[in-house]
Amino acid sequence: MDLRRATAADARDIADVWLRSFTAALPTVRRAHDDDAVRWWFANILVPQQETWVAAVKSTVAGLLVLDGPELAQLYLDLPWRGRGIGDQLVDLAKQLRPDGLTLWTFQINEPAQRFYRRHGFVAVEYTDGQRNEEREPDVRYVWPAPQAD
């Protein structure tokens, strides 16, 4: 497996991984944008303007990571590649690239993602009713490293 920065040529494959993964992991969550809008967002915003990484196996995109400053903005794996340690490698990469800390949001309904991030040392610091996200889905913000007690 190769972890590398995404290129414009990867945008469609990355978007398709995101679409398949989101649909499988969050079947009850209303998507705020249709497939074409998601593909446009990856091609015109995420890949060129944010730090976007791919986990590639041969010529296949198996996963993606998007960093936006200290925010781990996106981490998705294509379905056949789950459970193979690729997500672990992507989180480790994010920590190496942002040693001063990371923050992320995930939906409260996404228990597997919450377990995954807790296993990697992230701590939940805020729960919301979802009124600030496009999906209007209750979410939770995690941080790494864990905040220090006073």
C-alpha positions in Angstrom: 0.0 0.0 0.0 1.1 3.5 -0.8 0.2 6.6 1.2 0.6 9.7 -1.0 -0.8 13.1 -1.7 -3.8 13.1 -4.0 -3.6 14.5 -7.4 -6.3 16.0 -9.7 -6.4 12.6 -11.5 -7.4 11.0 -8.2 -10.4 13.2 -7.5 -13.1 11.1 -9.1 -11.9 7.9 -7.5 -11.6 9.6 -4.1 -15.1 11.0 -4.4 -16.5 7.6 -5.4 -14.8 6.0 -2.3 -16.4 8.7 -0.1 -19.8 8.1 -1.7 -19.7 4.3 -1.3 -18.4 4.5 2.3 -20.8 7.2 3.5 -23.8 5.3 2.1 -22.7 2.0 3.7 -21.7 3.5 7.1 -24.5 6.0 7.4 -27.6 4.6 5.6 -30.0 6.7 7.8 -28.2 10.0 7.4 -29.5 12.4 4.8 -26.8 13.4 2.4 -26.8 17.2 1.9 -25.4 16.9 -1.7 -26.0 14.6 -4.7 -23.3 12.5 -6.2 -22.3 15.1 -8.9 -22.0 17.8 -6.3 -19.8 15.6 -4.1 -17.5 14.8 -7.1 -17.3 18.5 -7.9 -16.4 19.3 -4.3 -13.5 16.8 -4.3 -12.2 17.9 -7.7 -12.5 21.7 -7.1 -12.1 22.1 -3.3 -10.7 19.2 -1.4 -7.9 18.0 -3.7 -6.6 21.3 -4.9 -7.2 23.4 -1.7 -6.8 21.1 1.2 -4.2 18.5 2.2 -5.7 15.3 0.7 -4.0 11.9 0.9 -4.9 8.6 -0.6 -4.1 5.1 0.5 -3.6 3.3 -2.8 -3.2 -0.4 -3.4 -1.6 -0.8 -6.9 -3.8 1.6 -8.9 -6.9 1.3 -6.6 -7.8 4.0 -4.1 -8.6 2.2 -0.9 -9.0 5.1 1.4 -8.7 8.9 1.8 -7.6 11.4 4.4 -8.3 15.1 4.2 -6.6 17.6 6.6 -7.8 21.1 6.9 -5.3 22.8 9.3 -5.7 21.0 12.6 -8.9 19.4 11.5 -9.1 15.8 10.3 -11.9 16.7 7.9 -12.4 13.4 6.1 -11.3 9.8 6.7 -13.1 7.1 4.6 -12.2 3.6 3.4 -13.7 1.8 0.5 -15.7 -1.2 1.7 -13.4 -4.1 0.6 -10.5 -2.5 2.4 -12.0 -2.0 5.8 -10.4 -4.0 8.7 -7.0 -4.2 7.1 -5.2 -1.5 9.1 -5.4 1.2 6.4 -7.5 3.5 8.6 -4.9 3.0 11.4 -2.1 4.0 9.0 -4.1 7.1 7.8 -4.7 8.2 11.4 -1.0 7.7 12.2 -0.1 9.8 9.2 -2.4 12.6 10.4 -0.8 12.5 13.8 2.7 12.7 12.3 1.6 15.6 10.1 -0.1 17.4 13.0 1.9 16.6 16.1 0.5 19.6 17.9 -3.0 18.1 17.8 -6.1 17.2 15.7 -9.8 17.7 16.0 -12.6 16.0 14.1 -16.3 15.7 13.9 -18.3 12.5 13.5 -22.0 11.7 13.7 -23.2 10.4 17.0 -25.0 7.6 15.2 -21.6 6.4 13.8 -20.6 4.2 16.7 -17.9 2.3 14.7 -16.1 5.6 13.9 -16.3 6.7 17.5 -14.8 3.5 18.7 -12.1 3.8 16.1 -11.1 7.3 17.1 -11.2 6.5 20.9 -8.9 3.6 20.2 -6.5 6.1 18.6 -6.5 8.3 21.7 -9.1 10.9 20.6 -11.4 12.2 23.3 -15.0 13.4 22.9 -15.2 17.1 24.0 -18.5 18.3 22.5 -21.9 16.9 21.5 -24.3 18.9 19.4 -27.9 18.5 18.1 -26.7 18.7 14.5 -28.0 22.2 13.8 -24.6 23.4 12.6 -24.0 20.7 10.0 -25.6 20.3 6.6 -27.1 17.0 7.3 -28.8 18.2 10.5 -27.5 15.1 12.3 -26.4 15.1 15.9 -22.6 15.0 16.0 -19.6 14.8 18.3 -16.3 16.6 18.3 -13.1 14.7 19.2 -9.6 16.0 19.9 -6.2 14.5 20.1 -4.2 14.6 22.2 -6.6 14.4 25.1 -7.0 17.7 26.9 -5.0 18.0 30.1 -6.9 18.3 33.4 -6.3 21.5 35.3 
